[in-house]
Amino acid sequence: MKLPDKDVVKNHRLVDDTDLIVKTVDDSKTQEVYEPYEKRDKYVKSIERIIRSSYEYSTYIGILKNKMDLTRCRFIPDVDITETKGLSLEIHHYPFTLYELVDYKINQLEELGRLTDTFNPFLVARAVMQMHYQGRVGLVPLSVTVHELVHDGDIFVPLTDKFVFGNWEEGAKLDLVYPDDTESRLQLLQKLTKDYVTNDNLDLDALKHIQTRIKMDHEAEPATIVKEEEQQTA
């Protein structure tokens, strides 16, 4: 199944971290707030970074892997971190990225008239983490390479329980306020998911390039290295 427009998936990749703009006095106060337009993006990124570096988030990821059995890549089941040492598994937020969860949570707080709360990065971060612990966030365990392919739009992730862990639809209804373009994207993802369920056909050609084998006609012993002194003696 080919994506009709790969850019639709490409455009919702995670945003790179930037320097924090929030200087804190303690866990409930901040000395710097954001201006609605110029600093909104940096502010959202700073909250995303607070979440990723928090004890609660690392504990949550540990629970997913140790208690919820999210140890296998959804597209390469043989990649299991409990069976092979050295393997790395990453948790992909989907269909909303962590950046979007923060951004849309701020939108909800603004719509509810809780403007003061939007200026407290730790309150916003706590609210987003609550969504995680309440199971209202969509997550997909992926190997590092597959994760990159998903972000590049080379692999489509169906919105089914087979691929996505968590009740993201409930979170979308109760916890977030997202713009029209996100609604359009969700409708496209749901249509593609319906096509996948109906036809049971998923384009995984990109996975064929993950492993490269070199075929040799015969095996040969490596050449013996002879020191210059030994050559002169001979």
C-alpha positions as CSV (number, residue, x, y, z in Angstrom):
1,M,0.0,0.0,0.0
2,K,1.6,3.2,-1.1
3,L,1.0,6.5,0.6
4,P,-0.7,9.0,-1.7
5,D,1.3,11.8,-0.3
6,K,4.4,10.9,1.8
7,D,4.9,14.5,2.8
8,V,1.8,14.2,5.0
9,V,3.5,11.7,7.2
10,K,7.0,13.3,6.8
11,N,5.7,16.6,8.2
12,H,4.8,15.3,11.6
13,R,8.2,14.2,12.7
14,L,9.7,15.0,16.0
15,V,11.3,18.4,16.4
16,D,14.9,18.7,17.4
17,D,15.6,19.9,20.9
18,T,16.8,23.5,21.4
19,D,18.3,25.4,24.3
20,L,15.9,25.8,27.2
21,I,14.4,29.3,27.5
22,V,12.8,28.5,30.8
23,K,14.8,29.4,34.0
24,T,13.3,28.0,37.1
25,V,13.3,28.9,40.7
26,D,11.6,25.7,41.8
27,D,9.2,23.1,40.4
28,S,6.3,25.5,40.4
29,K,7.7,28.9,39.3
30,T,9.3,30.2,36.2
31,Q,11.0,33.6,35.6
32,E,10.5,33.7,31.9
33,V,7.2,33.3,29.9
34,Y,6.6,33.1,26.2
35,E,5.3,35.6,23.8
36,P,2.5,34.1,21.8
37,Y,4.2,34.1,18.4
38,E,7.9,34.6,18.6
39,K,8.6,32.2,21.5
40,R,5.8,29.7,21.3
41,D,7.8,27.2,19.3
42,K,10.8,27.4,21.7
43,Y,8.5,27.2,24.7
44,V,6.9,24.1,23.5
45,K,10.3,22.5,22.7
46,S,11.5,23.4,26.2
47,I,8.5,21.6,27.8
48,E,9.1,18.6,25.5
49,R,12.7,18.5,26.8
50,I,11.6,18.8,30.4
51,I,9.3,15.8,29.9
52,R,12.0,13.7,28.1
53,S,14.6,14.4,30.8
54,S,12.2,13.8,33.8
55,Y,12.3,10.9,36.2
56,E,8.6,10.3,35.6
57,Y,9.2,9.8,31.8
58,S,12.1,7.4,32.2
59,T,10.1,5.5,34.8
60,Y,7.2,5.3,32.4
61,I,9.3,4.0,29.5
62,G,10.7,1.4,31.9
63,I,7.2,0.3,32.8
64,L,6.3,0.0,29.2
65,K,9.2,-2.3,28.5
66,N,9.3,-4.3,31.7
67,K,5.6,-4.6,32.6
68,M,3.6,-4.0,29.4
69,D,5.9,-6.1,27.2
70,L,6.6,-3.4,24.7
71,T,10.0,-5.0,23.9
72,R,9.6,-5.9,20.2
73,C,9.7,-3.7,17.1
74,R,6.2,-3.5,15.6
75,F,7.6,-4.1,12.1
76,I,10.5,-6.5,12.8
77,P,9.3,-8.8,15.6
78,D,12.7,-10.5,15.8
79,V,14.1,-7.3,17.2
80,D,13.4,-8.1,20.9
81,I,15.5,-6.3,23.5
82,T,14.8,-9.1,26.0
83,E,16.3,-11.8,23.8
84,T,19.3,-10.0,22.2
85,K,21.8,-7.9,24.1
86,G,22.9,-4.6,22.5
87,L,19.6,-4.0,20.7
88,S,17.9,-0.6,21.2
89,L,14.2,0.0,21.0
90,E,12.7,3.5,20.8
91,I,9.2,4.6,21.6
92,H,7.5,6.6,18.9
93,H,4.6,8.9,19.7
94,Y,1.8,8.4,17.2
95,P,-0.3,9.8,15.6
96,F,0.6,12.8,17.7
97,T,4.3,13.5,18.4
98,L,5.4,14.5,21.9
99,Y,5.9,18.1,20.6
100,E,2.3,18.1,19.3
101,L,0.9,16.7,22.6
102,V,2.5,19.6,24.4
103,D,1.3,22.2,21.8
104,Y,-2.3,20.9,21.8
105,K,-2.4,20.6,25.6
106,I,-1.5,24.3,25.7
107,N,-4.2,25.0,23.2
108,Q,-6.7,23.3,25.4
109,L,-5.6,25.2,28.5
110,E,-6.0,28.5,26.5
111,E,-9.4,27.5,25.3
112,L,-10.5,26.7,28.9
113,G,-9.3,30.2,29.9
114,R,-6.5,28.8,32.1
115,L,-4.0,31.2,30.7
116,T,-1.9,31.3,33.9
117,D,-1.4,27.6,33.7
118,T,0.0,27.9,30.2
119,F,2.8,30.0,31.5
120,N,4.0,27.3,33.9
121,P,6.0,24.8,31.9
122,F,6.0,22.2,34.7
123,L,2.3,22.3,35.0
124,V,1.9,21.6,31.3
125,A,4.6,18.9,31.4
126,R,2.8,17.3,34.3
127,A,-0.5,17.3,32.4
128,V,1.1,15.7,29.4
129,M,2.7,13.0,31.6
130,Q,-0.7,12.4,33.2
131,M,-2.0,11.5,29.7
132,H,0.8,9.0,29.4
133,Y,0.1,7.3,32.7
134,Q,-3.6,7.3,32.0
135,G,-3.0,5.4,28.7
136,R,-4.3,8.2,26.5
137,V,-1.3,8.5,24.3
138,G,-0.5,6.5,21.2
139,L,2.9,4.8,21.2
140,V,4.7,2.5,18.8
141,P,7.9,0.6,19.8
142,L,10.4,0.6,16.9
143,S,14.0,-0.3,16.2
144,V,16.3,2.7,15.6
145,T,16.4,2.3,11.9
146,V,12.7,1.6,11.5
147,H,12.0,4.7,13.6
148,E,14.0,6.8,11.1
149,L,12.1,5.3,8.2
150,V,8.8,6.1,9.8
151,H,9.9,9.7,10.4
152,D,11.0,10.0,6.8
153,G,7.6,8.8,5.6
154,D,8.9,5.6,4.0
155,I,6.8,3.4,6.3
156,F,3.1,3.9,7.1
157,V,2.0,3.0,10.6
158,P,-1.7,1.8,10.6
159,L,-3.8,3.1,13.5
160,T,-4.6,-0.4,14.8
161,D,-3.9,-2.1,18.1
162,K,-1.4,-4.3,16.3
163,F,0.8,-1.3,15.8
164,V,-0.2,1.4,18.2
165,F,-0.3,1.0,22.0
166,G,-2.6,3.2,24.0
167,N,-6.0,4.8,23.7
168,W,-4.9,7.9,21.7
169,E,-8.5,8.6,20.5
170,E,-9.7,9.1,24.0
171,G,-6.8,11.5,24.7
172,A,-7.6,13.4,21.5
173,K,-11.2,13.9,22.7
174,L,-10.5,14.7,26.3
175,D,-7.1,16.3,26.6
176,L,-6.2,18.1,23.4
177,V,-7.3,20.9,21.1
178,Y,-5.7,20.6,17.7
179,P,-6.0,22.6,14.4
180,D,-7.8,21.8,11.3
181,D,-4.7,20.6,9.4
182,T,-4.1,18.0,12.1
183,E,-7.8,16.9,11.8
184,S,-7.2,16.5,8.0
185,R,-4.1,14.4,8.7
186,L,-5.9,12.2,11.1
187,Q,-8.7,11.6,8.5
188,L,-6.0,10.6,6.0
189,L,-4.3,8.2,8.4
190,Q,-7.7,6.7,9.3
191,K,-8.5,6.2,5.6
192,L,-5.1,4.6,5.0
193,T,-5.7,2.4,8.0
194,K,-9.1,1.3,6.7
195,D,-7.5,0.4,3.4
196,Y,-4.8,-1.6,5.2
197,V,-7.4,-3.5,7.3
198,T,-9.5,-4.2,4.2
199,N,-6.7,-5.4,1.9
200,D,-4.3,-6.6,4.6
201,N,-1.5,-5.1,2.5
202,L,1.3,-2.9,3.8
203,D,4.2,-1.5,1.8
204,L,7.3,-2.5,3.6
205,D,9.8,-2.3,0.7
206,A,11.9,0.2,2.8
207,L,12.7,-2.6,5.2
208,K,14.5,-4.6,2.5
209,H,17.3,-2.1,2.5
210,I,18.0,-2.3,6.2
211,Q,20.2,-5.4,5.9
212,T,22.8,-5.7,3.2
213,R,24.5,-9.1,2.4
214,I,27.7,-9.4,0.4
215,K,27.9,-12.6,-1.6
216,M,31.4,-13.9,-2.4
217,D,32.2,-16.6,-4.9
218,H,34.7,-18.2,-2.6
219,E,36.5,-17.6,0.7
220,A,40.2,-16.9,0.6
221,E,42.8,-16.8,3.3
222,P,44.1,-13.3,4.0
223,A,47.5,-12.6,2.5
224,T,50.5,-13.1,4.8
225,I,52.2,-9.9,5.7
226,V,56.0,-10.2,5.5
227,K,58.2,-7.6,7.1
228,E,60.8,-5.8,5.0
229,E,63.7,-7.3,7.0
230,E,62.4,-10.8,6.4
231,Q,62.1,-10.2,2.7
232,Q,65.8,-9.0,2.6
233,T,66.9,-12.1,4.5
234,A,65.0,-14.4,2.1
